[in-house]
Amino acid sequence: MDNQYNYYNPENSQSTYQNYSQPEHTGREKKQKKKMPKAAAVIGLALLFGVVSSATFLASNILGNKILGLENTSSPKSEARTATPMASSVSKSTSAVTSDVSAIVENVMPSVVSITNLSIQQIQDFFGGTQKYETQSAGTGIIIGQTDDELLIVTNHHVIQSSETLTVTFSDESSIEAHVKGSNPGHDVAVIAVQKNQVSEETMKNIAVATLGDSTQLKVGEPAIAIGNALGYGQSVTTGVISAVDRVIPTEQSSGEGEAQGISMIQTDAAINEGNSGGALLNINGEVIGINSAKIAGSKVEGVGYAIPISDVSDIIDGLMNQKTKYKVAEGSQGYLGITCFDVENAQKYHMPSGVYVYETVEGGPADRAGITKGNIITAVNGSGVDGKDALQKELTYYAVGETVNVTIQVPENNGEYTEKTVRVTLGELEQ
């Protein structure tokens, strides 16, 4: 805005003085000039007297007010603050967040791992038979704890779902097999474990345990950093902001009708792509505030991703971490419940719990002996949630014939409500 200011031009002033003609001085003028210093002194003394007297009056007035208690200590009325643009500070903040998060990434990256899920899918063919196909999917996990024997990694339930083999790859590109400790399909979280004695000393020096933040303190507009195994190519970093908090998105069990029901999520515009699931959403301090879980894709959608707030699932994660690590039992030695069942579809629409609906029990079988009856809904086995028949069958592969497990069921009441109950079931042998 320099053009709005008038600047002093010494060249113009000088030319004006040069064009000014000086008249000759008379004797009277000389006499008056001699008297000028005396007049100036008088004027100066007058000004000095005025300043001194004013200062004296002001000081005495303040002193008097203090002594007499007349000083006004009340502040002026507050006014609504004007939102002043902060271009410079916003520019600096944006530059720091979007162009240089290297220090944060360097600190956190050793706690983020890639997860490869090798699973077997059964697909019905044209003639009514079934064919088994081996499929491989990619995801991400966060090292959140350790015991004397294990490294504990949190991820999404859907990342490890239906897995035959799980492989974890650390930041130094070394890989090792992992095993499930427990999962919660309803909140889409799971914890897996890696045995420390199978990890090299060099890798152990390079990995770290992530620091968890407080997602309840998030503010819309604050910076967000996502780290994950995008597209299965290895760890990558994207940045953005927290777009919204407490954003409810429908779950697979939601009916999609009426009032929105689902999981409360963090919305971010940091790019979250396939393979990022289970990865870390960080704040500017490098603390994990969310577990990246989903995104909305479409020609009319851009920059809408979701993460599970870490504070909402911390208790669930603690419970899963404390479960016994599961190892698959040989197929011929796996135990069975002795039920006929099917998935509960549109559970929320019909006000039913998500899980496995027991249609029939084998008379005298393990479930029947434990008191499980038709109409019960199985929701968990030994603390790990099951949201369908496939999940239940998968969970039972970890237990042998003769083992006793805690089965969580929902029992229907006459008023249409359900009461949760846990029964102990000794698994039997599947009759051929």
C-alpha positions as CSV (number, residue, x, y, z in Angstrom):
1,M,0.0,0.0,0.0
2,D,3.0,2.3,-0.5
3,N,1.2,4.3,-3.2
4,Q,-1.3,5.5,-0.5
5,Y,1.3,7.4,1.4
6,N,2.7,10.9,0.5
7,Y,6.4,11.0,0.8
8,Y,8.6,14.2,1.4
9,N,10.5,15.0,-1.7
10,P,13.7,17.0,-0.8
11,E,14.4,17.9,-4.4
12,N,11.1,19.8,-4.8
13,S,11.6,21.6,-1.5
14,Q,15.1,22.6,-2.5
15,S,14.0,24.1,-5.8
16,T,11.3,26.2,-3.9
17,Y,13.8,27.6,-1.6
18,Q,16.1,28.5,-4.5
19,N,13.3,30.5,-6.3
20,Y,12.6,32.6,-3.1
21,S,14.0,36.1,-3.3
22,Q,15.4,37.4,0.0
23,P,14.6,41.2,0.8
24,E,17.2,43.5,2.3
25,H,17.1,43.8,6.1
26,T,16.5,47.2,7.8
27,G,17.9,48.4,11.1
28,R,14.6,47.9,12.9
29,E,14.4,44.3,11.8
30,K,17.9,43.8,13.1
31,K,16.8,45.2,16.5
32,Q,13.8,43.0,16.7
33,K,16.0,40.0,15.9
34,K,18.2,40.8,18.9
35,K,15.1,40.6,21.2
36,M,13.9,37.3,19.8
37,P,16.0,35.0,22.1
38,K,14.6,36.8,25.2
39,A,11.0,36.3,24.0
40,A,11.7,32.7,23.1
41,A,13.1,32.1,26.6
42,V,10.0,33.6,28.2
43,I,7.7,31.4,26.1
44,G,9.8,28.3,26.9
45,L,9.6,29.0,30.6
46,A,5.9,29.3,30.3
47,L,5.6,26.0,28.6
48,L,7.9,24.4,31.1
49,F,5.7,25.8,34.0
50,G,2.6,24.4,32.3
51,V,4.1,20.9,31.8
52,V,5.4,20.8,35.4
53,S,2.1,22.0,36.9
54,S,0.1,19.5,34.8
55,A,2.3,16.7,35.9
56,T,2.1,17.8,39.5
57,F,-1.7,18.0,39.3
58,L,-1.9,14.5,37.7
59,A,0.4,12.9,40.3
60,S,-1.5,14.5,43.2
61,N,-4.8,13.4,41.7
62,I,-3.6,9.8,41.3
63,L,-2.1,9.8,44.8
64,G,-5.3,11.3,46.2
65,N,-7.5,8.7,44.6
66,K,-5.4,5.9,46.0
67,I,-5.4,7.4,49.5
68,L,-9.1,8.1,49.5
69,G,-10.0,4.9,47.8
70,L,-11.6,6.7,44.8
71,E,-9.6,4.8,42.1
72,N,-11.9,3.1,39.6
73,T,-10.8,-0.5,39.3
74,S,-13.6,-1.8,37.1
75,S,-12.6,-2.8,33.5
76,P,-14.5,-1.3,30.5
77,K,-17.4,-3.4,29.1
78,S,-16.2,-6.3,26.9
79,E,-17.0,-6.1,23.3
80,A,-17.4,-8.8,20.7
81,R,-14.0,-9.7,19.2
82,T,-13.4,-9.0,15.6
83,A,-12.1,-12.0,13.7
84,T,-8.9,-10.6,12.4
85,P,-7.3,-12.5,9.4
86,M,-4.0,-14.1,10.5
87,A,-2.5,-14.7,7.1
88,S,1.1,-14.8,8.2
89,S,0.5,-17.2,11.1
90,V,-1.8,-19.4,9.0
91,S,0.7,-19.5,6.2
92,K,3.5,-20.6,8.6
93,S,1.3,-23.2,10.2
94,T,0.2,-24.6,6.9
95,S,3.7,-24.7,5.6
96,A,4.9,-26.6,8.7
97,V,2.0,-29.2,8.4
98,T,1.9,-29.9,4.7
99,S,5.5,-29.6,3.6
100,D,7.6,-30.8,6.6
101,V,6.4,-33.5,8.9
102,S,9.6,-35.4,8.5
103,A,10.5,-35.1,12.2
104,I,7.1,-36.5,13.3
105,V,7.2,-39.3,10.7
106,E,10.8,-40.3,11.6
107,N,9.7,-40.6,15.2
108,V,6.5,-42.6,14.6
109,M,7.2,-44.7,11.5
110,P,9.1,-47.4,13.5
111,S,5.8,-48.1,15.3
112,V,3.8,-48.7,12.1
113,V,3.8,-52.0,10.4
114,S,2.4,-53.5,7.2
115,I,0.1,-56.5,7.4
116,T,-0.5,-59.1,4.7
117,N,-3.5,-61.3,5.0
118,L,-3.5,-64.6,3.2
119,S,-6.9,-66.2,3.2
120,I,-8.9,-68.9,1.6
121,Q,-12.2,-68.0,-0.1
122,Q,-14.8,-70.5,-1.1
123,I,-16.8,-69.6,-4.2
124,Q,-19.7,-71.6,-5.6
125,D,-19.3,-72.6,-9.2
126,F,-21.8,-72.9,-12.0
127,F,-22.6,-76.5,-11.2
128,G,-23.4,-75.9,-7.6
129,G,-20.0,-77.1,-6.3
130,T,-17.5,-74.9,-4.4
131,Q,-14.0,-73.9,-5.3
132,K,-11.3,-72.7,-2.9
133,Y,-9.2,-69.7,-3.9
134,E,-6.2,-68.2,-2.2
135,T,-6.5,-64.4,-1.8
136,Q,-4.1,-61.9,-0.5
137,S,-5.0,-58.5,1.0
138,A,-3.0,-55.7,2.6
139,G,-3.5,-53.5,5.7
140,T,-1.6,-51.7,8.4
141,G,-1.1,-52.0,12.1
142,I,0.3,-50.0,15.0
143,I,2.6,-51.3,17.7
144,I,0.9,-50.2,20.9
145,G,2.5,-52.4,23.6
146,Q,4.7,-55.2,24.5
147,T,5.1,-58.0,27.1
148,D,8.2,-60.0,28.0
149,D,7.4,-62.3,25.1
150,E,5.3,-60.4,22.5
151,L,4.9,-57.2,20.5
152,L,1.2,-56.2,20.5
153,I,-0.2,-54.6,17.4
154,V,-3.7,-53.0,16.9
155,T,-5.4,-53.0,13.5
156,N,-8.9,-53.2,12.0
157,H,-11.0,-56.4,12.4
158,H,-11.6,-56.4,8.6
159,V,-7.8,-56.4,8.0
160,I,-7.3,-59.8,9.7
161,Q,-10.8,-61.3,9.0
162,S,-10.8,-64.8,7.6
163,S,-7.0,-65.0,7.7
164,E,-5.1,-68.3,7.1
165,T,-1.8,-66.6,7.6
166,L,-0.9,-63.1,8.8
167,T,2.5,-61.6,8.0
168,V,3.8,-58.4,9.6
169,T,6.5,-56.3,7.9
170,F,8.4,-53.8,10.0
171,S,9.9,-50.4,8.9
172,D,13.2,-52.1,8.2
173,E,11.5,-54.4,5.7
174,S,11.9,-57.5,7.8
175,S,8.8,-59.8,8.0
176,I,7.5,-62.3,10.5
177,E,4.3,-64.3,11.1
178,A,1.7,-62.8,13.5
179,H,-1.2,-64.4,15.4
180,V,-4.5,-63.1,16.5
181,K,-5.1,-62.3,20.2
182,G,-8.7,-61.0,19.8
183,S,-11.0,-58.9,17.7
184,N,-14.2,-56.8,18.0
185,P,-16.2,-56.7,14.7
186,G,-18.7,-54.2,16.1
187,H,-16.0,-51.5,16.5
188,D,-13.8,-52.9,13.7
189,V,-10.7,-53.3,15.9
190,A,-8.4,-56.3,16.5
191,V,-5.1,-57.0,18.3
192,I,-2.5,-59.4,16.9
193,A,0.9,-60.5,18.4
194,V,4.4,-61.2,17.2
195,Q,6.7,-63.4,19.3
196,K,9.8,-61.4,20.3
197,N,12.1,-64.3,20.1
198,Q,11.4,-64.5,16.4
199,V,12.4,-60.9,15.8
200,S,16.1,-60.1,15.2
201,E,18.0,-57.9,17.6
202,E,18.7,-55.4,14.8
203,T,14.9,-55.1,14.1
204,M,14.1,-54.7,17.8
205,K,16.5,-51.7,17.9
206,N,14.7,-50.1,15.0
207,I,11.1,-50.5,16.1
208,A,9.1,-48.4,18.7
209,V,5.9,-48.5,20.6
210,A,3.4,-45.7,19.6
211,T,2.2,-43.0,22.0
212,L,-1.6,-42.8,22.2
213,G,-3.2,-39.4,22.3
214,D,-6.6,-38.1,23.6
215,S,-9.1,-38.1,20.7
216,T,-11.7,-36.4,22.9
217,Q,-9.8,-33.2,22.7
218,L,-9.7,-32.9,18.9
219,K,-10.8,-29.7,17.3
220,V,-12.1,-29.3,13.7
221,G,-9.4,-27.8,11.5
222,E,-6.3,-29.0,13.5
223,P,-3.6,-30.8,11.5
224,A,-3.8,-34.6,10.9
225,I,-1.2,-37.0,9.5
226,A,-2.0,-40.5,8.2
227,I,0.6,-43.3,7.9
228,G,-0.2,-46.6,6.3
229,N,0.5,-49.3,3.8
230,A,-1.4,-47.6,1.0
231,L,-2.3,-49.9,-1.9
232,G,0.1,-52.5,-0.4
233,Y,3.2,-50.7,-1.7
234,G,4.6,-50.0,1.8
235,Q,4.4,-47.2,4.3
236,S,3.5,-43.8,3.0
237,V,2.4,-40.5,4.5
238,T,-0.4,-38.1,3.8
239,T,-1.4,-34.9,5.6
240,G,-4.6,-32.8,6.0
241,V,-6.8,-31.6,8.8
242,I,-9.5,-33.0,11.1
243,S,-12.6,-32.3,9.0
244,A,-15.2,-33.3,11.5
245,V,-15.5,-35.2,14.8
246,D,-18.3,-37.5,16.1
247,R,-19.3,-38.3,12.5
248,V,-21.6,-41.3,12.6
249,I,-21.2,-43.7,9.6
250,P,-23.4,-46.7,9.1
251,T,-22.0,-50.2,9.9
252,E,-22.6,-53.3,7.8
253,Q,-25.4,-54.2,10.3
254,S,-27.2,-50.8,10.0
255,S,-30.5,-50.8,8.2
256,G,-29.8,-47.5,6.6
257,E,-33.4,-46.3,7.5
258,G,-34.5,-43.8,10.0
259,E,-32.1,-42.3,12.5
260,A,-28.4,-42.7,11.7
261,Q,-26.8,-45.6,13.6
262,G,-23.3,-46.8,13.4
263,I,-19.8,-46.0,14.8
264,S,-18.8,-42.5,15.8
265,M,-15.7,-41.6,13.7
266,I,-13.2,-38.9,13.0
267,Q,-13.4,-37.4,9.5
268,T,-10.3,-36.2,7.8
269,D,-9.2,-35.1,4.4
270,A,-5.8,-36.7,4.7
271,A,-5.8,-39.3,1.9
272,I,-6.8,-42.8,3.1
273,N,-6.6,-45.5,0.5
274,E,-6.9,-49.3,0.3
275,G,-4.2,-50.7,2.5
276,N,-4.3,-47.7,4.9
277,S,-6.8,-49.6,7.1
278,G,-5.5,-50.2,10.6
279,G,-2.9,-47.4,10.2
280,A,-2.2,-44.4,12.4
281,L,-3.9,-41.1,12.3
282,L,-1.7,-38.7,14.2
283,N,-1.9,-35.2,15.7
284,I,0.8,-32.6,15.3
285,N,2.5,-34.0,18.4
286,G,2.9,-37.4,16.8
287,E,0.4,-39.1,19.1
288,V,-2.1,-41.7,17.7
289,I,-5.5,-40.2,17.8
290,G,-7.3,-42.6,15.5
291,I,-7.1,-45.9,13.6
292,N,-7.7,-45.4,9.9
293,S,-10.6,-47.5,8.9
294,A,-12.6,-46.4,5.9
295,K,-13.1,-43.9,3.1
296,I,-16.0,-42.7,0.9
297,A,-15.2,-43.1,-2.8
298,G,-17.1,-41.9,-5.8
299,S,-17.0,-39.4,-8.7
300,K,-18.6,-36.7,-6.5
301,V,-16.5,-37.3,-3.4
302,E,-13.0,-36.2,-2.6
303,G,-11.0,-36.1,0.6
304,V,-13.4,-37.9,2.9
305,G,-11.8,-40.5,5.1
306,Y,-12.6,-41.9,8.5
307,A,-10.7,-43.1,11.5
308,I,-11.8,-44.8,14.8
309,P,-11.2,-42.4,17.7
310,I,-8.6,-44.0,19.9
311,S,-10.1,-42.9,23.1
312,D,-13.5,-44.6,22.2
313,V,-11.9,-48.0,21.9
314,S,-9.0,-47.9,24.4
315,D,-10.9,-50.2,26.9
316,I,-11.8,-52.6,24.1
317,I,-8.1,-52.7,23.0
318,D,-6.9,-53.3,26.5
319,G,-9.3,-56.3,26.8
320,L,-8.1,-57.7,23.5
321,M,-4.4,-57.3,24.5
322,N,-5.0,-59.3,27.6
323,Q,-6.4,-62.3,25.7
324,K,-4.5,-65.5,25.1
325,T,-2.8,-65.5,21.7
326,K,-4.6,-67.9,19.4
327,Y,-3.0,-70.6,17.4
328,K,-4.9,-72.8,14.9
329,V,-5.6,-76.3,15.8
330,A,-5.2,-79.0,13.2
331,E,-8.4,-79.4,11.2
332,G,-9.3,-82.9,12.5
333,S,-8.8,-81.8,16.1
334,Q,-10.9,-78.7,16.1
335,G,-13.9,-78.6,18.5
336,Y,-17.5,-77.9,17.5
337,L,-20.6,-76.4,19.2
338,G,-23.3,-78.6,17.7
339,I,-25.7,-76.0,16.3
340,T,-27.5,-75.0,13.1
341,C,-27.2,-71.2,12.6
342,F,-27.4,-68.3,10.3
343,D,-26.3,-64.6,10.2
344,V,-28.5,-62.0,11.8
345,E,-29.1,-59.6,8.9
346,N,-30.4,-56.0,9.3
347,A,-30.0,-56.4,13.0
348,Q,-30.5,-52.8,13.9
349,K,-33.6,-52.6,11.7
350,Y,-35.3,-55.3,13.7
351,H,-33.7,-54.2,17.0
352,M,-31.7,-57.4,17.3
353,P,-28.1,-57.9,18.4
354,S,-25.5,-58.5,15.7
355,G,-24.2,-62.1,15.7
356,V,-25.2,-65.6,14.9
357,Y,-28.8,-66.7,15.3
358,V,-29.2,-70.2,16.7
359,Y,-31.8,-72.0,14.7
360,E,-31.4,-75.4,16.2
361,T,-29.1,-77.3,18.6
362,V,-28.0,-80.9,18.3
363,E,-29.7,-82.8,21.1
364,G,-27.1,-83.8,23.7
365,G,-24.5,-81.8,21.9
366,P,-22.1,-79.2,23.5
367,A,-24.4,-76.2,23.0
368,D,-27.4,-78.1,24.2
369,R,-25.7,-79.3,27.3
370,A,-24.6,-75.7,28.1
371,G,-28.1,-74.4,27.9
372,I,-28.0,-72.7,24.5
373,T,-31.4,-72.9,22.9
374,K,-33.1,-71.9,19.7
375,G,-33.5,-68.1,19.3
376,N,-30.3,-67.3,21.2
377,I,-27.8,-65.1,19.4
378,I,-24.1,-65.8,19.8
379,T,-22.1,-62.6,19.9
380,A,-18.6,-63.7,21.2
381,V,-16.4,-66.6,22.0
382,N,-13.8,-66.1,24.8
383,G,-14.2,-62.3,24.5
384,S,-13.7,-62.1,20.8
385,G,-16.8,-60.8,19.0
386,V,-18.5,-62.7,16.2
387,D,-20.7,-60.9,13.8
388,G,-21.7,-63.9,11.6
389,K,-21.4,-67.6,10.9
390,D,-18.1,-67.3,9.1
391,A,-16.6,-65.4,12.1
392,L,-17.9,-68.0,14.5
393,Q,-16.4,-70.9,12.5
394,K,-13.1,-69.0,12.2
395,E,-13.0,-68.5,16.0
396,L,-13.6,-72.1,16.7
397,T,-10.6,-73.1,14.6
398,Y,-8.4,-72.0,17.6
399,Y,-9.9,-74.5,20.0
400,A,-9.5,-78.3,20.2
401,V,-12.0,-81.0,21.1
402,G,-12.5,-81.1,24.8
403,E,-11.5,-77.4,25.5
404,T,-13.9,-75.3,27.4
405,V,-14.8,-71.8,26.1
406,N,-16.9,-68.9,27.3
407,V,-19.7,-68.3,24.8
408,T,-21.6,-65.0,25.1
409,I,-25.2,-65.2,24.0
410,Q,-28.1,-62.8,23.9
411,V,-31.3,-64.3,25.3
412,P,-34.7,-62.9,24.0
413,E,-37.2,-61.8,26.7
414,N,-41.0,-61.5,26.4
415,N,-40.8,-57.7,26.0
416,G,-38.7,-58.0,22.9
417,E,-35.5,-57.0,24.7
418,Y,-32.4,-59.2,25.0
419,T,-30.4,-60.2,28.1
420,E,-26.7,-60.9,27.8
421,K,-25.5,-64.1,29.3
422,T,-22.2,-66.1,29.3
423,V,-22.2,-69.9,29.3
424,R,-19.3,-72.3,29.4
425,V,-19.2,-74.8,26.6
426,T,-17.0,-77.9,26.4
427,L,-16.4,-78.4,22.7
428,G,-17.2,-81.7,21.2
429,E,-16.0,-83.7,18.2
430,L,-17.6,-83.3,14.9
431,E,-19.3,-86.5,13.8
432,Q,-18.4,-87.6,10.3
